């Protein structure tokens, strides 16, 4: 990736967007590969009934760790901060839902 393009993508907002969408994308890829025969609504209801929805989503959040380190290696510190912020938002949401 060229230095100019990296500079364009090195934004806090880009990191937040990637940090929020990556775990959801991984969740959907896992669903599509493993449980494609089950309707998505039924799948989500089953996860909710088993009380494992947030546990699975939090495991998908580990993708943010890889993205964070990739951004650091590419010297995209602002985007890396955005990924950390998105991960903290996920953590707060999970904490709130566990309390409720």
C-alpha positions in Angstrom: 0.0 0.0 0.0 1.4 3.4 -1.0 2.3 5.9 1.6 -0.2 8.4 0.2 -3.1 5.9 0.4 -2.0 4.9 3.9 -2.1 8.5 5.0 -5.7 8.9 3.6 -6.9 5.8 5.5 -5.1 6.8 8.7 -8.1 8.4 10.3 -9.8 7.7 13.6 -13.2 7.3 11.9 -11.7 4.7 9.5 -10.4 2.7 12.4 -13.7 2.9 14.3 -15.6 1.8 11.2 -13.3 -1.2 10.7 -13.3 -2.0 14.4 -17.1 -2.1 14.5 -17.6 -4.0 11.3 -14.9 -6.6 11.4 -16.3 -8.7 14.3 -19.8 -8.5 12.7 -18.4 -9.6 9.4 -16.6 -12.5 11.0 -19.8 -13.5 12.8 -21.6 -13.5 9.5 -18.9 -15.5 7.7 -19.0 -18.1 10.4 -22.8 -18.2 10.1 -22.7 -18.5 6.3 -20.1 -21.3 6.4 -21.4 -23.4 9.3 -25.1 -22.7 9.7 -26.3 -21.5 6.2 -29.1 -24.0 6.3 -30.6 -22.3 9.4 -32.4 -19.0 8.9 -30.5 -16.1 10.4 -33.4 -15.1 12.6 -33.8 -18.6 14.1 -30.0 -18.8 14.6 -29.9 -15.6 16.5 -32.9 -16.6 18.6 -31.2 -19.9 19.5 -28.0 -18.1 20.5 -30.1 -15.7 22.6 -31.9 -18.6 24.3 -28.6 -20.3 25.1 -27.2 -17.0 26.5 -24.1 -17.3 24.2 -24.8 -14.4 21.8 -22.4 -12.0 23.4 -19.8 -14.7 24.1 -19.6 -15.5 20.4 -19.5 -11.9 19.4 -16.8 -11.2 21.9 -14.7 -14.0 20.4 -15.2 -12.4 17.0 -13.8 -9.3 18.5 -10.4 -10.9 18.5 -10.2 -9.9 14.9 -9.7 -6.3 16.1 -6.5 -7.4 17.8 -5.1 -8.5 14.5 -6.3 -5.4 12.7 -4.8 -3.2 15.5 -1.4 -4.8 15.1 -1.6 -4.5 11.3 -2.3 -0.8 11.6 0.6 -0.4 14.0 2.9 -2.3 11.6 1.8 0.0 8.8 2.4 3.0 11.0 -1.3 4.0 10.9 -1.6 5.1 14.6 -4.8 7.1 14.2 -6.7 4.2 12.7 -5.2 1.9 15.4 -6.7 4.2 18.0 -10.1 3.9 16.3 -10.0 0.2 16.4 -9.2 0.3 20.1 -12.1 2.7 20.6 -14.5 0.5 18.8 -13.3 -2.5 20.8 -13.9 -0.6 24.0 -17.5 0.3 22.8 -18.1 -3.4 22.2 -16.7 -4.2 25.7 -19.0 -1.6 27.3 -22.0 -2.9 25.4 -21.3 -6.5 26.4 -20.9 -5.4 30.0 -24.2 -3.6 30.0 -26.0 -6.6 28.5 -24.5 -8.9 31.0 -25.7 -6.7 33.8 -29.3 -6.5 32.4 
